């Protein structure tokens, strides 16, 4: 999957700019991140694309990071009609009503403390793991939490980009 002969990567590389920008916005809501990815097309390999994503994520300023986070729904409340949101939060789908209520309370407390949604790479995580993560992170200093958020965003972006260039059209 790292060759430029990967159909999904070739398709991404040749998309019209507006279509590629729209696809990238589905990956990450930060316009600055999307522009950075677009600026380096075509990508020879999927790894080159992922590396560009890592660089772009690391370069986001506070406003860009806020814009990226605004594109993510709270854990336990995936965006209706968004298969990526539902797939990524699958660990909460079978959670007990008690756990869902606890996550709602924790999400609200986290948002009150930090001013943004609790962001975690939820792919493969259970509801309990997500709950434990928000509980452990809510006491972080804001600067430390922003760096954790940036790391989690980078992980999410990599997963979404990989899906973008490996899924069938």
Protein Blocks (a to p, Z undefined) as FASTA:
>chain_A
ZZfklmklmmmmmgcfklmmmmmmmmpmcfklmmmmmmmpccfbfklmmmmmmmmmmmpc
fklmmmmmmmpccehiacehiaklmmmmmmmmmpcfklmmmmmmmmmmmmmmnopacddd
fehpafklmmmmmmmmmmpcfklmmmmmmmmmmmmmmmmmmmmmmmcZZ
